[in-house]
Every structure is written in structure tokens, then in C-alpha cells.
Amino acid sequence: MRNDKQRVTIRTVADAVGVSTATVSRVFSGQGGAGEDVTQRIFRVASELGYRGNSIARSLRSQRTDTVGLLVPNLLNPFFPALIQAIEVRLQAGGLGLLLADSQGSVGVEAQRIRALLDRRVDSLIISPVDQVESRTAIQEALRSVTVVQVDRQAGNDAAYVGVNHRQSVELALNHMRQLGRTRFAFAGYDAGVSTSEERLRWFLELTKDIDPGASTRILRETVGDADEVPHEWLDRHADGMDAVVTTSDLIAVSMQMALRERGYSVPEDVAIVGFDNTRLAAVAQITSIQQPLDDLAEAVAAKVEGTRLELPTDGFPCTLVIRHSTAGSSADR
């Protein structure tokens, strides 16, 4: 009988199976060469004995830690926890661990977090950049030592990118509201430093440029920064001139809905609102929202990290529209 206080080593496993320590070491390191029966016996005996390999020693030998760093710009935005969960589940299925960090919306903090993750010897880095221009320097520096994959947001083309089709997603929102008879569109949530915001505004303007001003249709091109800024002064000037608002996040959409109702407007009777990301917040607040395909994004990110080939849509993954009360108040509308 083994003394429970006795440390179980590779030698312990080898003696119990009746093979050399070199054979056990090759099996644990994935080099094989022991035959299927012997390999299965080694794993079974190791489990029965409670053997725990030295991950630090293995990483020193293989120069890998099987750990991926993931850096997001703001954990307070409910989209990012949902994205993180999808990526972590997929990486875990591939035997990879995850180290998570929050950039707190700061390019300086982002650069510090990248260095900290690299100091912990992550094998690769997944990042949703804070700023489409100012984040590039830190990403370029990280690329010198590890694979970098950008997800959702983008800062240049130096690193691989996985995201959605912004034209298709904005078109979903606009077509839905046009079908409900809306004609006076506004856009809210613009942030000049964020690539997703830039892309959504660009396609909003492109897809509404042919609206006839003579038909009392007006595009409100003024924009707001984030949920905390929704935008009392902006609404005071423009609420009467719009009947539909496209936003860049569910946070903005919920804040817009609250601010409109505080002013006596009815949602959706007076103004229809579409959010983006279809987070739990949108479900609770009954906001119609654009659903990003999180599982597809996670699969694509993991493929980039693992170096496996996966055909990606040229223009990004298509989104879907989840219709709720903020655009279609009655069941007939829905």
C-alpha cells in the first residue's frame, strides 16, 4: 500500500506499470511511442495513484504554457462577459487555459496589461482593442513574441481579426424599422476611437443617404459617447425629429429608452430603439437588439490561436435580429 504522504512521481507510476520513466515521460508529453495498451495503462495508473505532473517543469521543457491571454476594454459592458465565456469554453475544449484582464477603457492600462500577460508567458494573446489607432503600438510589440488575435474591435491589420458584418447588421435594424413605417432615423453611441462604432456609423450613413428630405425624413447625425452621456441636451434638441434610433450597444439603447420616457415619449409608439449585442440587459429591458454569433466568433478565435485552418466569411460573420418591445410593441408587430 502506498503511504498517502508519499509524493507520487513519474518513477512511482513507471514502477507500478512496469515500464521505464522515459516511457512514462514520453506519454505525458504527448510524444507517444509506447503503444495504445501501455499508454492507457499509464494514464489509468497515474489517475489511481493521484499523480499530478509538474506543469512548470513541462512548460520549461516545451516552451509552452498552454495558456492564452484575453484582454477586453470594459468588463462593465455586458457583451464582453458573454464573449469571454464563449471563448473560454472553446479554448478549454482544446486543452487551453485562460488569463483574463480588463483594459478599463484606457490605452495606457491596456499596454500595461499586455506586458503583464506576456510576463506570465502566455502562448498567445486575444484582444479587443481600446482604440483603433492608439492600441496599435502595444499590439505590434506583442506580435514580436506571440500570436495576437483581435476580436470584435480592431486596431490596424497587423494582427488577425475576427468580427461581424457591420453592413449586414445595420441593414437588419434599418429594414426592420422601415417595415414598421419608421422614416426619421437617428444614430446614437458613436465613439471615434472604437472601430465597431466607426463601422456602424459608416454603414448607417451609407444606408440612409437616399432618404428623401422632402418627405419630412431627417437623419440625425449627432452622436453620443457612452451610456453615461445619454444625452439629455441631445434629446432636448432632437427627440421631436426622430421616430427610430439605431444604437451601438445595449447599454446605449437602455439609457436612451429611459431618457425618452423621462421626457414623456413612449417607446416604441413615438420612438423605436434597436440595441446591439443582444445581452441579458436587452432581454430584461425588452430592447430589440442585434445578436452577434458568439459561438462562431469563439470558434474562429480559437482556430487562429491554435493555428488551424478555418474558412471565415470575407466580410465578417452575419448577425441576427431579436425583436422585442422597443420596436414592436404589440404581438402583431412582432
PAMAR-298504 format. One line per field, with one value per residue: residue in one letter; x, y, z of N, C-alpha, C in turn. Coordinates in steps of 0.05 Angstrom, whole numbers, plus 5000, padded with zeros to 4 digits. Layout:
aa	[A ...] $
n.u	[X ...] $
n.v	[Y ...] $
n.w	[Z ...] $
ca.u	[X ...] $
ca.v	[Y ...] $
ca.w	[Z ...] $
c.u	[X ...] $
c.v	[Y ...] $
c.w	[Z ...] $
% end
This chain:
aa	[M R N D K Q R V T I R T V A D A V G V S T A T V S R V F S G Q G G A G E D V T Q R I F R V A S E L G Y R G N S I A R S L R S Q R T D T V G L L V P N L L N P F F P A L I Q A I E V R L Q A G G L G L L L A D S Q G S V G V E A Q R I R A L L D R R V D S L I I S P V D Q V E S R T A I Q E A L R S V T V V Q V D R Q A G N D A A Y V G V N H R Q S V E L A L N H M R Q L G R T R F A F A G Y D A G V S T S E E R L R W F L E L T K D I D P G A S T R I L R E T V G D A D E V P H E W L D R H A D G M D A V V T T S D L I A V S M Q M A L R E R G Y S V P E D V A I V G F D N T R L A A V A Q I T S I Q Q P L D D L A E A V A A K V E G T R L E L P T D G F P C T L V I R H S T A G S S A D R] $
n.u	[5017 5009 5037 4998 5022 5067 5102 5078 5111 5138 5171 5144 5097 5118 5142 5097 5069 5107 5144 5195 5218 5227 5192 5142 5147 5150 5098 5066 5082 5062 5090 5085 5095 5092 5054 4984 4958 4995 4999 4946 4946 4984 4961 4915 4936 4965 4923 4897 4936 4939 4973 5003 5026 5084 5070 5099 5151 5142 5127 5174 5206 5179 5172 5122 5060 5008 4969 4927 4924 4872 4845 4802 4764 4727 4697 4649 4613 4561 4566 4619 4631 4598 4621 4672 4660 4642 4689 4724 4701 4708 4765 4779 4759 4797 4840 4866 4883 4860 4878 4853 4843 4827 4822 4801 4782 4826 4882 4934 4931 4917 4965 4999 4973 4979 5035 5040 5012 5044 5091 5075 5081 5043 5019 4994 4956 4892 4854 4810 4814 4824 4828 4825 4869 4909 4920 4952 5008 5022 5000 5031 5081 5070 5063 5114 5130 5088 5029 4976 4908 4855 4790 4722 4731 4780 4848 4882 4915 4955 4952 4914 4843 4777 4709 4643 4595 4586 4557 4514 4490 4473 4438 4399 4374 4355 4321 4283 4258 4239 4201 4163 4144 4175 4211 4245 4307 4355 4422 4459 4511 4563 4634 4694 4742 4734 4732 4687 4644 4656 4650 4595 4569 4588 4563 4510 4503 4513 4472 4427 4430 4399 4350 4293 4294 4251 4207 4195 4233 4287 4354 4388 4450 4482 4519 4531 4574 4578 4541 4534 4528 4481 4433 4419 4416 4422 4376 4337 4341 4330 4292 4239 4244 4253 4237 4259 4315 4380 4428 4495 4503 4474 4474 4473 4424 4387 4394 4379 4324 4305 4316 4283 4232 4230 4222 4171 4161 4137 4159 4152 4119 4125 4180 4223 4272 4334 4381 4449 4483 4452 4449 4438 4418 4389 4348 4321 4305 4272 4290 4296 4348 4412 4439 4502 4540 4563 4586 4606 4644 4678 4697 4725 4764 4792 4811 4848 4884 4902 4925 4900 4866 4810 4755 4733 4679 4684 4669 4660 4623 4554 4498 4440 4372 4338 4275 4240 4200 4216 4216 4173 4116 4069 4041 4025 4056 4106] $
n.v	[4976 5045 5098 5153 5201 5199 5225 5223 5206 5208 5163 5131 5119 5094 5048 5022 5009 4981 4998 5040 5103 5139 5123 5134 5189 5205 5191 5226 5274 5274 5252 5200 5132 5088 5050 5033 5003 5004 5059 5072 5043 5070 5122 5106 5083 5127 5161 5131 5131 5184 5219 5281 5321 5363 5423 5470 5451 5422 5463 5491 5455 5448 5498 5521 5543 5530 5568 5623 5692 5739 5800 5851 5912 5933 5908 5921 5928 5889 5856 5837 5799 5757 5745 5730 5684 5649 5643 5622 5572 5546 5547 5517 5467 5454 5444 5488 5540 5602 5669 5727 5797 5866 5925 5973 6014 6045 6064 6065 6032 5986 5974 5963 5918 5882 5875 5851 5802 5779 5773 5732 5691 5675 5636 5658 5717 5745 5799 5854 5914 5978 6027 6045 6066 6083 6037 6005 6005 5976 5927 5913 5907 5863 5824 5811 5769 5733 5700 5742 5756 5794 5811 5827 5886 5927 5944 5966 5925 5890 5846 5785 5785 5777 5784 5815 5824 5888 5920 5887 5879 5931 5941 5903 5925 5975 5959 5930 5971 6004 5971 5974 6024 6067 6128 6170 6172 6163 6161 6134 6132 6137 6131 6157 6131 6077 6019 5988 6023 6063 6034 6019 6069 6088 6053 6062 6115 6108 6073 6103 6146 6158 6173 6214 6281 6315 6287 6296 6269 6258 6254 6245 6262 6272 6247 6204 6191 6148 6104 6134 6184 6194 6228 6283 6337 6330 6300 6337 6373 6343 6301 6307 6304 6252 6183 6134 6100 6079 6044 6034 5997 5955 5979 6035 6035 6021 6064 6105 6093 6100 6155 6178 6163 6190 6241 6239 6213 6157 6090 6036 6071 6126 6132 6084 6036 6005 5961 5936 5875 5841 5828 5803 5847 5873 5837 5839 5893 5893 5906 5910 5879 5870 5808 5781 5727 5690 5639 5625 5666 5653 5603 5616 5650 5614 5579 5612 5621 5569 5557 5529 5514 5550 5568 5633 5681 5730 5784 5785 5754 5740 5773 5767 5789 5803 5811 5855 5891 5945 5961 5936 5940 5911 5844 5833 5866 5842] $
n.w	[5000 4984 5020 5039 5047 5018 4963 4897 4840 4772 4771 4809 4781 4736 4759 4779 4732 4705 4668 4637 4665 4624 4585 4609 4614 4560 4543 4576 4556 4506 4464 4450 4424 4457 4450 4446 4488 4531 4538 4555 4603 4632 4639 4667 4714 4734 4746 4786 4825 4837 4812 4797 4748 4740 4721 4713 4704 4657 4622 4619 4593 4544 4526 4526 4555 4550 4557 4546 4537 4549 4533 4547 4534 4572 4625 4647 4608 4586 4542 4537 4580 4562 4513 4531 4560 4519 4489 4527 4539 4489 4484 4529 4514 4478 4509 4531 4576 4607 4617 4642 4630 4643 4606 4622 4591 4577 4540 4561 4607 4580 4551 4594 4615 4573 4574 4624 4617 4578 4609 4641 4608 4569 4514 4470 4450 4458 4439 4448 4423 4456 4428 4360 4335 4373 4401 4370 4375 4422 4408 4363 4388 4421 4382 4368 4400 4409 4381 4361 4365 4344 4367 4356 4364 4327 4314 4267 4216 4230 4264 4265 4253 4280 4270 4261 4207 4194 4159 4144 4194 4210 4169 4179 4224 4204 4162 4189 4220 4180 4157 4197 4188 4201 4190 4203 4221 4272 4300 4353 4400 4382 4381 4368 4374 4372 4334 4320 4329 4292 4244 4246 4246 4197 4160 4173 4156 4102 4086 4094 4062 4017 4032 4024 4036 4027 4041 4093 4122 4164 4180 4238 4254 4296 4352 4409 4466 4508 4553 4599 4582 4558 4531 4549 4533 4478 4466 4481 4440 4394 4398 4381 4327 4308 4296 4302 4329 4320 4356 4383 4423 4474 4523 4511 4485 4525 4561 4528 4521 4574 4581 4542 4559 4607 4588 4571 4524 4487 4482 4441 4412 4400 4390 4363 4383 4372 4398 4406 4407 4438 4495 4562 4588 4548 4541 4591 4593 4550 4497 4428 4392 4360 4349 4360 4333 4379 4389 4339 4332 4375 4360 4313 4334 4368 4329 4302 4344 4355 4307 4267 4205 4182 4147 4139 4137 4087 4095 4149 4204 4196 4229 4272 4282 4341 4361 4402 4451 4445 4392 4368 4393 4400 4397 4346 4315 4325] $
ca.u	[5000 5024 5033 4986 5040 5089 5098 5076 5127 5139 5182 5123 5079 5133 5146 5071 5062 5127 5158 5216 5209 5228 5167 5121 5152 5142 5068 5055 5089 5048 5108 5076 5115 5090 5033 4959 4953 5013 4991 4922 4953 4999 4941 4897 4951 4971 4899 4892 4956 4936 4996 4999 5050 5094 5065 5121 5173 5134 5127 5202 5217 5165 5170 5093 5045 4981 4953 4921 4915 4849 4844 4778 4765 4710 4680 4622 4595 4553 4574 4645 4630 4586 4642 4693 4650 4642 4717 4736 4690 4721 4793 4780 4755 4822 4861 4880 4874 4855 4884 4835 4850 4808 4837 4788 4778 4850 4904 4957 4926 4918 4993 5009 4961 4992 5062 5036 5005 5068 5109 5065 5088 5020 5027 4982 4940 4867 4849 4791 4829 4811 4828 4832 4895 4929 4926 4968 5036 5024 4995 5055 5102 5063 5067 5142 5135 5065 5007 4956 4883 4836 4763 4702 4744 4804 4867 4900 4915 4979 4944 4889 4818 4752 4687 4618 4590 4573 4537 4491 4477 4459 4416 4378 4360 4341 4299 4261 4243 4225 4177 4144 4135 4192 4224 4263 4326 4378 4443 4469 4532 4588 4659 4713 4765 4726 4727 4659 4627 4662 4638 4566 4561 4593 4542 4485 4502 4512 4446 4405 4436 4380 4324 4284 4288 4225 4185 4196 4250 4310 4374 4402 4477 4496 4523 4538 4598 4573 4515 4532 4525 4457 4444 4395 4416 4417 4347 4321 4342 4324 4273 4215 4250 4260 4219 4274 4342 4399 4449 4518 4505 4450 4477 4463 4396 4371 4396 4362 4297 4299 4316 4259 4208 4231 4212 4143 4158 4131 4175 4161 4099 4136 4207 4232 4300 4348 4408 4469 4496 4432 4458 4416 4406 4368 4325 4307 4293 4255 4302 4304 4377 4427 4453 4527 4543 4586 4599 4622 4667 4696 4709 4744 4787 4807 4826 4871 4903 4913 4939 4885 4853 4782 4745 4717 4665 4701 4660 4652 4601 4527 4484 4411 4357 4320 4255 4226 4180 4226 4209 4147 4103 4047 4048 4020 4081 4128] $
ca.v	[5000 5070 5118 5176 5224 5196 5240 5207 5217 5192 5138 5115 5110 5075 5023 5009 4999 4962 5009 5059 5130 5152 5116 5150 5217 5209 5190 5250 5298 5271 5242 5173 5112 5068 5032 5042 4989 5015 5087 5072 5034 5092 5142 5095 5080 5154 5171 5117 5139 5212 5233 5308 5329 5389 5439 5489 5437 5416 5487 5498 5436 5451 5527 5528 5542 5523 5589 5645 5717 5753 5828 5865 5940 5942 5886 5931 5925 5861 5840 5824 5774 5736 5737 5715 5657 5632 5638 5604 5545 5535 5542 5494 5442 5448 5440 5513 5556 5630 5691 5749 5824 5888 5949 5995 6035 6062 6054 6061 6007 5964 5968 5950 5891 5865 5867 5832 5776 5767 5765 5706 5671 5664 5627 5676 5738 5753 5826 5873 5938 6002 6049 6034 6077 6084 6010 5990 6002 5954 5902 5907 5897 5836 5806 5802 5746 5714 5704 5760 5755 5815 5802 5848 5911 5923 5966 5960 5898 5875 5821 5773 5798 5762 5802 5811 5840 5911 5930 5869 5883 5956 5938 5888 5944 5995 5946 5924 5995 6014 5954 5984 6050 6089 6143 6191 6156 6175 6143 6142 6115 6139 6137 6159 6114 6049 6011 5979 6047 6076 6018 6020 6095 6090 6039 6076 6138 6098 6060 6122 6170 6163 6182 6239 6302 6327 6271 6301 6250 6272 6237 6259 6251 6276 6222 6206 6175 6122 6103 6154 6211 6196 6253 6300 6361 6320 6293 6362 6386 6327 6279 6311 6300 6225 6162 6109 6104 6056 6049 6016 5977 5953 5999 6060 6032 6022 6091 6122 6087 6113 6184 6186 6160 6212 6265 6236 6199 6129 6071 6045 6085 6151 6126 6056 6034 5980 5959 5919 5853 5824 5819 5799 5873 5878 5820 5849 5918 5889 5921 5896 5881 5854 5786 5772 5698 5687 5613 5627 5683 5638 5582 5628 5660 5591 5568 5629 5616 5542 5554 5511 5527 5553 5587 5654 5699 5752 5809 5781 5736 5753 5775 5763 5809 5793 5833 5858 5912 5972 5968 5924 5939 5891 5817 5834 5878 5823] $
ca.w	[5000 4983 5041 5027 5050 4999 4938 4874 4818 4748 4779 4822 4760 4719 4773 4781 4706 4696 4645 4645 4669 4598 4571 4621 4607 4532 4542 4587 4539 4481 4443 4442 4421 4477 4444 4458 4513 4551 4542 4571 4629 4645 4647 4688 4739 4744 4758 4811 4845 4843 4802 4786 4735 4746 4697 4709 4691 4630 4606 4614 4572 4518 4520 4523 4580 4543 4568 4528 4550 4537 4543 4537 4541 4594 4635 4655 4585 4589 4518 4539 4595 4545 4494 4546 4567 4495 4482 4548 4535 4466 4490 4548 4499 4464 4529 4536 4598 4600 4636 4634 4640 4635 4599 4636 4572 4577 4524 4579 4622 4561 4546 4619 4618 4553 4584 4647 4606 4566 4631 4651 4588 4553 4488 4451 4462 4445 4449 4436 4429 4466 4408 4334 4327 4394 4412 4351 4383 4441 4393 4347 4406 4429 4359 4366 4416 4410 4363 4371 4350 4352 4365 4358 4356 4311 4313 4245 4204 4236 4276 4254 4264 4278 4277 4247 4183 4204 4140 4146 4219 4210 4150 4193 4242 4188 4147 4208 4228 4157 4155 4216 4179 4212 4168 4212 4235 4287 4308 4380 4412 4367 4394 4346 4378 4372 4306 4315 4328 4267 4223 4247 4237 4168 4145 4178 4138 4074 4081 4096 4046 3996 4043 4012 4056 4021 4053 4121 4133 4173 4193 4259 4253 4320 4365 4438 4472 4522 4566 4620 4570 4542 4522 4555 4515 4451 4463 4482 4414 4371 4402 4365 4298 4301 4305 4304 4336 4319 4375 4380 4444 4490 4544 4500 4479 4550 4571 4510 4527 4599 4578 4526 4576 4627 4575 4564 4499 4490 4466 4415 4397 4390 4381 4364 4390 4368 4410 4393 4422 4450 4521 4581 4594 4528 4547 4615 4586 4526 4475 4404 4391 4341 4362 4348 4335 4397 4385 4314 4338 4393 4344 4295 4350 4376 4306 4298 4366 4352 4282 4249 4183 4184 4128 4152 4119 4078 4107 4177 4209 4196 4255 4271 4297 4362 4362 4427 4454 4439 4365 4360 4419 4402 4386 4317 4304 4326] $
c.u	[5018 5017 5022 5003 5064 5083 5099 5091 5124 5150 5161 5105 5093 5135 5119 5062 5082 5141 5179 5204 5209 5202 5144 5123 5143 5111 5056 5060 5076 5065 5100 5098 5113 5069 5007 4953 4969 5005 4966 4928 4967 4980 4923 4912 4958 4947 4893 4911 4954 4960 4988 5025 5059 5091 5087 5144 5167 5136 5156 5214 5204 5164 5141 5080 5017 4961 4951 4913 4892 4845 4820 4778 4748 4692 4653 4602 4587 4560 4600 4645 4618 4606 4664 4685 4651 4671 4730 4726 4704 4750 4796 4777 4780 4845 4877 4867 4872 4864 4870 4845 4831 4825 4825 4785 4802 4871 4929 4954 4927 4947 5005 4999 4974 5020 5060 5029 5029 5089 5101 5067 5063 5031 5016 4964 4915 4860 4827 4802 4812 4807 4839 4859 4915 4936 4946 4996 5039 5019 5019 5078 5096 5068 5095 5147 5112 5046 4986 4931 4864 4807 4744 4713 4770 4821 4888 4899 4939 4973 4918 4865 4794 4729 4663 4616 4573 4552 4511 4475 4461 4435 4393 4360 4343 4317 4276 4245 4228 4199 4155 4135 4152 4208 4245 4283 4347 4398 4455 4490 4559 4612 4681 4737 4759 4718 4699 4640 4631 4648 4608 4556 4565 4571 4514 4482 4499 4484 4422 4409 4415 4352 4317 4278 4261 4202 4185 4213 4277 4329 4389 4430 4493 4497 4531 4560 4591 4547 4512 4526 4498 4440 4422 4394 4410 4388 4330 4319 4329 4302 4248 4219 4256 4238 4232 4303 4358 4422 4472 4521 4478 4451 4466 4433 4378 4371 4379 4332 4288 4297 4291 4234 4207 4220 4184 4139 4152 4148 4159 4141 4109 4164 4214 4262 4310 4376 4426 4481 4477 4441 4433 4402 4384 4344 4308 4292 4275 4264 4306 4333 4388 4443 4479 4529 4567 4600 4616 4647 4688 4711 4731 4769 4804 4823 4851 4893 4917 4928 4926 4871 4823 4773 4726 4702 4682 4695 4653 4628 4574 4514 4454 4397 4337 4300 4241 4209 4190 4222 4181 4132 4082 4056 4044 4044 4103 4124] $
c.v	[5025 5087 5143 5201 5222 5210 5221 5220 5200 5165 5119 5103 5089 5048 5007 4996 4978 4971 5029 5086 5146 5147 5133 5179 5223 5209 5216 5275 5296 5261 5214 5153 5089 5047 5039 5029 5001 5043 5088 5063 5056 5113 5132 5093 5108 5166 5158 5125 5168 5228 5260 5317 5357 5407 5460 5475 5431 5440 5496 5480 5442 5479 5535 5526 5533 5542 5612 5669 5729 5780 5842 5894 5948 5919 5895 5930 5895 5843 5824 5800 5751 5726 5721 5687 5639 5625 5618 5575 5531 5529 5518 5468 5434 5445 5465 5528 5585 5648 5716 5776 5844 5913 5974 6019 6053 6049 6048 6036 5983 5955 5954 5922 5872 5856 5847 5804 5763 5758 5738 5685 5659 5657 5645 5696 5744 5780 5840 5901 5962 6023 6038 6045 6074 6057 5995 5986 5979 5927 5894 5896 5869 5816 5797 5776 5725 5719 5722 5758 5777 5804 5825 5875 5906 5948 5960 5931 5882 5848 5811 5785 5779 5781 5796 5829 5864 5922 5913 5874 5909 5955 5923 5908 5964 5983 5940 5948 6007 5997 5962 6012 6073 6101 6163 6179 6173 6153 6152 6121 6117 6146 6135 6140 6084 6040 6002 6002 6061 6061 6020 6047 6098 6077 6051 6100 6129 6087 6079 6147 6177 6170 6210 6260 6315 6312 6274 6280 6263 6253 6254 6247 6257 6250 6226 6186 6148 6125 6125 6181 6214 6218 6272 6324 6352 6313 6318 6375 6370 6306 6282 6305 6271 6205 6135 6115 6078 6063 6028 5996 5976 5973 6026 6058 6034 6050 6110 6117 6101 6143 6193 6184 6182 6238 6262 6222 6169 6112 6045 6063 6111 6146 6097 6056 6006 5981 5941 5900 5833 5811 5813 5825 5879 5862 5830 5875 5917 5907 5903 5900 5862 5833 5779 5742 5690 5660 5613 5644 5668 5616 5593 5638 5636 5579 5585 5624 5589 5537 5534 5527 5527 5575 5607 5670 5723 5778 5807 5764 5752 5753 5768 5785 5796 5816 5832 5883 5939 5980 5959 5919 5918 5864 5817 5846 5857 5800] $
c.w	[5000 5007 5029 5029 5031 4973 4915 4851 4793 4754 4792 4801 4743 4733 4775 4754 4696 4671 4655 4650 4643 4583 4582 4614 4578 4529 4553 4570 4512 4458 4434 4441 4440 4471 4459 4485 4536 4558 4560 4599 4645 4656 4669 4715 4751 4758 4785 4833 4853 4834 4790 4774 4743 4721 4692 4695 4662 4612 4600 4593 4545 4508 4514 4551 4575 4556 4549 4544 4535 4550 4530 4548 4565 4602 4644 4632 4584 4564 4523 4557 4579 4525 4507 4551 4542 4487 4502 4544 4511 4471 4509 4534 4484 4483 4536 4559 4590 4623 4626 4646 4628 4630 4612 4617 4568 4560 4541 4595 4604 4555 4570 4621 4597 4563 4607 4637 4593 4587 4643 4630 4574 4526 4465 4465 4445 4457 4433 4443 4439 4444 4382 4324 4349 4406 4394 4361 4402 4427 4376 4364 4415 4407 4356 4380 4415 4387 4376 4353 4361 4348 4371 4349 4342 4313 4292 4236 4210 4248 4263 4268 4260 4287 4260 4223 4192 4185 4143 4172 4220 4191 4162 4209 4225 4174 4165 4215 4204 4152 4174 4210 4190 4189 4177 4232 4249 4294 4334 4389 4399 4385 4374 4349 4375 4344 4301 4313 4301 4244 4223 4238 4207 4152 4150 4159 4109 4067 4084 4079 4025 4006 4033 4034 4052 4033 4083 4136 4140 4187 4213 4263 4277 4337 4394 4444 4485 4538 4587 4608 4555 4553 4526 4536 4486 4447 4464 4455 4391 4374 4384 4335 4290 4310 4307 4310 4334 4338 4371 4403 4459 4513 4535 4495 4504 4562 4554 4517 4553 4596 4562 4544 4597 4615 4565 4537 4505 4471 4465 4400 4385 4377 4384 4369 4384 4381 4394 4414 4435 4476 4538 4589 4574 4533 4570 4608 4561 4503 4452 4399 4370 4356 4347 4353 4353 4393 4360 4318 4355 4377 4326 4311 4359 4353 4300 4320 4362 4326 4263 4228 4186 4165 4141 4131 4112 4092 4136 4180 4208 4223 4250 4288 4316 4368 4389 4428 4444 4410 4357 4385 4422 4390 4356 4303 4303 4307] $
% end
